[in-house]
Amino acid sequence: MNILAYLCALGSFLHGFDQCTVPDSEFQREGDYLIGGLFNIHQAIDCSSQPFSLSDYRRFQMMRFAVEQINNSTYILPNVSLGYEIFDHCSDTKNFPGILNLISVNGLIRPWFEPLKNFSRVMAVVGPFTSTDALTIAPLFMTDLIPMVSYGVGSSRLSNKIKFPSFLRTVHSNDGMIEVIVKIIVHFNWRWVAFLNSDNDYGRDGLDLFIKKIDGTDICLAYTNALNDNTNYSQIFEPIEAQKIHVVIVFAPEATSEALVETAVQVNFRNKVWIACDTWSINKRLSKMKGIRNIGTVLGVSQPVETVPGFNNFIYSTKRQTFFKNEAQTGFCNQACNCSYVTPEDIISADASYSFTVYSAVYAIAHGLHNALQCGDGKCSDKITLFPYMVLEELQKSNFTLLNQNIQFDENGDFKSGSYSVVFWNQTGDAQEIGFYSFYPSLQFFINNTMIKWYTDGDVPTSLCSAECPVGYVQKQTGIHKCCFNCEICPNGTYINITDRYNCINCKDTQWSKKGSISCDLRVVEYMPFTDNWAILIMVGAWALVGMTLSMSVLFVVNYNTPVVKSAGGPMCFLILGCLSLSSLSVFFYFGKPTVAFCVLRYLPFLLFYTICLACFVVRSFQIVCIFKIAAQIPKLHSWWMKYHGQHLVITVAFITEAFLLLISYSYAAPKPYQNKVWYPDKILLDCEINPKAISCSVILPLLLCSLCFAFSYMGKDLPKNYNEAKAITFCLLLLILTWIVFVTQYMLYRGKFILMFNALAVLSSLYCFLLWYFLPKCYIIIFQPHRNTPKYFQSLIQNYTKTISQ
């Protein structure tokens, strides 16, 4: 209720002032429909007593010119005149009477709770210029849905149509401005920046948007400060210098920016890149002031300056008239101007930014009136009672061309088309256009780098907290800012992706990389092919073994009844030779690309048939010792052995046991193809994987038989010299043991595909141990020493041994 009482009092106050306002002034024009105008011509408590802003006065004149031009048009509003009521929106203490005058009806304000009966003659308002002013006064116009078309407000808060349903603007919001600034920073690869903003709605909105825009980018906000009337500007530069920040963004109104830059020149704050927002980016006084080059390079974002035809002539013609003969006129204090000394040349040469936005705002309202009044065929309808909300509805649908520029608003009332210019303060002090950012018909961004002369007299200045890491290094953050980091090289088996400079990515199992790599290479797949020279040599050796066993078998068949064949084992010789040949099958499966069948056959023939060979030699060693030593001492054991054919029983039991153990082993975990990726980082070795527990089950019996064989053969070391198979067996077993010791040592020391060759060679050597050192001497005697292959010769050896034992 207090607010309502205050508004009613102000309404009476307005009614009193209404009677003494001078109609013939630059601030007023009569018409069928009125447009309000709000311009910051002065910046002081008492508007008319202080110097005014020439650039704002130019915009003020642009509105007057636009209305004059529309009234002279026979198309837009034929037979309808457009008037205006303009106020110098200069002071918070003096603004509200003028604002309330715009929304009043016959000098009175309608309380909000009363039903709507009459509307103000003001159909729309052009302005205000600043975000703070707009946020302050907009709610008063929103109540009756009076359109506010601002020519300079950037705050994104006003895009909220729930709170500000009748607010529109012919400039882009701060969101677009900040977007261009961020693109400039990204374009030049600057990452360590300072953001100085005004401590008001405009500046705080810009800072909030900047923080959101750089989220997810490489840009870090190293320093920020809110500027107000109490700010000591000289102290701002110390932390900027201390943190080695080389890019300074100033997002503040013109007056604040001027004070900041002037201080920078005075304190000799040098060699920075300054990025100016559109409020001061084409400020002619700053760009030409003495010492401005010392502060560094100034880039900026500005509203494009459009030349409006006829404006200069309008200024020359109106300034010849005497609007300011009575500066002490009675009326609103912010409808007076002590500017009679201003020449047409001063106005024309003033900062032209935002002039076109004022021009387009007036024309947008005029087009809204044109459509609302159903104008056409040289006249507008005089039967329509026009209300502001009707103009608003048509304004929101605006789509027309003005000086080759498309004028449209989006659903939030923000300007949909248009563009920004990117400018550079050149050596002559002019704001030279070097690029652009266009919104319509598509987003486009361009900067001509060659047009910029940097303060470094050469390369683009850098602004980094930490220098770029060399190729192959990742960034490890050292503080709260991701731009501050140490560089660490990516280890073997990892690489760095250009899209992620903070993590080393592991290569796939089939790939490898060196330290500091930016990609992974495929690993070389290695195995022992059949065509390898060593593989061919070993397979030839295996075939040679088979050939030798067949030859020896034939020789033993021919000389089957001779003492040498019988002493070698008789029929058992053929079983041993056959198993040696079958064992050699394993050798062939160590070569070629491993498969499941290859892995099974690599071990199974050797383990099974070599076990039979060892069982035969155990039996043969036992028989030799039994004949010469045990038979006389334990005759029952010898008779039992002979009666039940002990040799056949042992061999059969060994065969069945080993077959059963292999079945269990392969059922538990059969050998299978395996890619060895551990031994070499750049290679994959194809091998067969064997389960240690499973394989140990199947090698227990061969090891046991080998131990028994060695024990029995060693017991017969002193038997007759030429009848001593035991010594031959002992020697073969020693070679066998030595072969596998060498292989195991090699397996522990060497890593590579040739380990398969060594394994195959160990298997082949195990076979050749018995073939060469047990059977070959027998063949030599049969072929080359037949006199030693007679019963008489063997009997003499046995008799001599018996005499020796008895003595």
Summary of the structure (lengths in Angstrom):
residues: 807
radius of gyration: 52.4
end to end distance: 144.2
largest distance: 161.9
contacts: 2628
relative contact order: 0.07
helix: 49%
strand: 17%
